[in-house]
Amino acid sequence: MLLLVDAGNTRVKWALADMAAAPGEWLAQGAVAHAALDTLSQSWQGMHIARAIISNVAGAELRARLGALLPTVPTEWFASSAHRAGLTNGYRNPTQLGCDRFAAAIGARALEPGRALVVATCGTATTIDAVSADGVFIGGMILPGLALMASSLAHNTAQLPQVAPGAAPPPLFADNTDDAIVSGCLSAQAGAIERAVRAHQAERCIVSGGAAPWISTSLNIPHRLADNMVLVGLHAAAAGAAQMEE
């Protein structure tokens, strides 16, 4: 079995797949907060993991903790490169691109091959990246995520309350301060995504990440909600590497 791991800034998401399965077709999946990382050993017990591929943007300490959970499993620590799984990395310095963004772009192309894409991953940070129809990662933008944006406004503005974005979006022109903060943050997130789609003339916009369901409600463009795009990309990258080894 193939273990896919996306170690993000807040949570560690994982999926287990058959080596020959299509990207996104998984036998099991889950997610834990960093503090609960050690519980993964129990989740993975008896799964006969033959290989693992891990995207880690959470630093060396978390990498060491993950490695300790898989002491005998051949593990690839996924990193951005000039080319991978049919995607060309157009970053000025390809290795500088966050490995999670590169993986998400690979995943988007696996789901929507041959199309000009915008990939928005909405987590602790929101990243909005453009992929050309012929498979070039063009570049993108990074902005504070929805919760971080609201938190920053509350912490740095006198007498504004802390606001957690909720499931029901407020009116665009809110009639109370809490809703006004959420409305403004949602509009900023959605506006950045819509601007990217227009500038790139994207044929498809894919929105993923923990905050995606809330941001999606504010988008005025056609889009596709897709879970765990980094894991989908890792799956596609691992499958491509396996084919090259055969």
N, C-alpha and C positions, 0 to 999 in steps of 0.2 A: 504494500500500500504506500501511497505518496502522501506525506503530511505537508500541508501548506500553512504558513504562519505569517500573519501581518502584525508586527509589533509596532503599534502606533504610540502617540504621545500620552494617551489616556488608557487604552485597552489593548489587549492582545487577542486578536481574532484568529481562528484556525478552521481548517477543513481537512477532511480525509477523503482521498479519491483513489479510484482504481487507476493504474498507470495508463490504461488505454481509453479512459473516459474523456468525453469532450469537456473543454474548459467550462467550469461552473456546474458540472454534474458531480455531486459529492455524496458520499455515503453517510457522512456525519459532519457536524460543524458546531462551533460554539465561540464564546467570547468571555474573557475575564478581565477584571481590573488588575493593574500591576500588583496591587497588594495581595491578590489571590492567585498569583502566578503558580505557586507550588501545587495548587489543586489540579493543575493540568496533568500531572503524572498519573493521577487516578483516572482522569478522563481518557487518557491515551492507553491505559493498561489493557493488554490483550488485543491491541489493534494490529499487531504484526506490521509495524511501520518499517519499510525497507529503505526509505529515502525521505529526506526533508529538504524543503527550500524555504528560506526565511527572509522576509523583508523587515529590517529593523531600523527605525528612525528614533528610537528611544534611548540610545546611548550604550556605552560599553558595559555598564553594570547589568542592564537588562539582558544584553547579549550573553554575558557570562552565566546568568541565571537560566536562560533558555538552553544554552549549551549543556549545562549540568543536568537538565531534564532528559537529554538525548545523548548520553555518553557513548553509545555504541552505534548510533545511527549515522550513516554518511549524510552530511549536511552541507548544502550550498547556502552561503550567506549572499543573497541576491544583491547585486550592485548595478548601478547604471553603467552602460557601455555604449560604444558607438553604434552597434547594431545588435538586435536580439529579436528573435521570433517574428521576423518580417517587418520590424520597425526600425527606422533609422533615426538616431538621436541628433537633432539639430541644435542642441545646446552648444554655446561657444566652447565650453569645456564639458564634454559629455559626462565625465565622471562626477561633476559637481551637481548634476541634476539629482534631486531626492529620489532614492530608489523606489519609494512608494508611488511617486508621480509617474516614474517610468513604467512601473508594473501596471498601474491603472490605465495608462495609455495603451500598453500591450493588450490588456484585457478588453478595452473598448474596441480596439481594432479586431480582436478575435470575435467579438459579438456583432460588429458592424463592419465587415471587411469591404474595402473599396469605396468608402464614403468619407467625405470631409466631416470631421467630428470636433465637437467641443466636449471635454470631459471635466465635469465639476465634481470635486470630492469635498464634501461639506462635513468637516470634523472639528477638532480643536482649532485648526486653521482651515480656511477654504482655499483650495487650489483650483484654478480654471485654466485648462490647457487645450491647445489646438493641435490636431493631427490631420495631415493632408490626406486626400483620397488615395495617393500613391504610397502612403505609409511613412511619412516623415513627421516626427515630433517637432513641431515648429517652435514651441515655447509657450509661455503662459504667464499667469499672475498669481500672487499669493496675498491674501488678506486675512484679517482676524476672522475666526469662525463666528457663528451666530451668537453662541453663549459668551464667548470671549469679548465680542464687540459690545454686547449689552452690559457685561460686567465692568469693562473698562469705562464705559460712560457713567455707570453708577458710582464707581470708585473715585472718579476724577472730577465729578461735577457736584457742587455743594447741594445737599438736601435732595438729591435724586435717589430713589430707592433701588435696591438690588432687584433685578428682574430676571426670571428664568423664562425663556420662550416656551409657550404652551402649545397644545395641540390645535386649539382653535385660533386662527389668526384674527387680530383685531381689525377694525375698519382702517382704511388708508389714513384718513384724518381722524385720529383717535380723540376722544373727549376726556381722557384722563392720562396722567403722566406715565403710569406703568405701561398702558397700551401704546402710548405714543413712542416710548423707547422701543418696544417690540416692533411696531410698525416701521419705524425708521431703520432698524437693523435688518429686518426682512427686505425692505425696499432696497437697501444698499447691496445686500447679497444678490437678490434677484436682478437688480439693475446691472451689476457687473457681469453676471452670466449672460443676460440678454445682449449686452454690448459686445461681448466676445463672439456670440453667435452671429450677430450682424457683421462684425468686422471680418470674420473668417468665412462668411457665407456658408456656414455649416449646414450639412444635409441632415445631421442628427445631433442632438444634445443629450448626453447621458449624465444623469445626476445621481450621485451616490453619497454614502456617508451617514453618520448618525443624525445629522440635522436635515438631511435631504427631504424627509417627508414634510417638514414645516416649510422649508424654502420652496419646495415644489408648488405649494398652494399659492405662492405669490408670483409665479412665473407666467408671463403672458405669451409664451412661445411653446410650440410642440416640443416635448421632451420625453425621455425614457428614464424611469426610475429603475436603478439596478443596484442590488446589494453587493457589498464586498468586492468592488472592482479590483482592489489590489490582489485579493486571492484569485480572482479569475485570471489576472495577468500572470501571476506566479504559476498557475496551472498551465497556461499556454506556453510560458517560457520553459517550464520543465518538460513539457511534451515535445517542444522543438529540440531541446537538448538531447532527449532520449532518441529521437529520430536520427539525429546526427551521429549518435554512437552506434546505431545499428548498421 
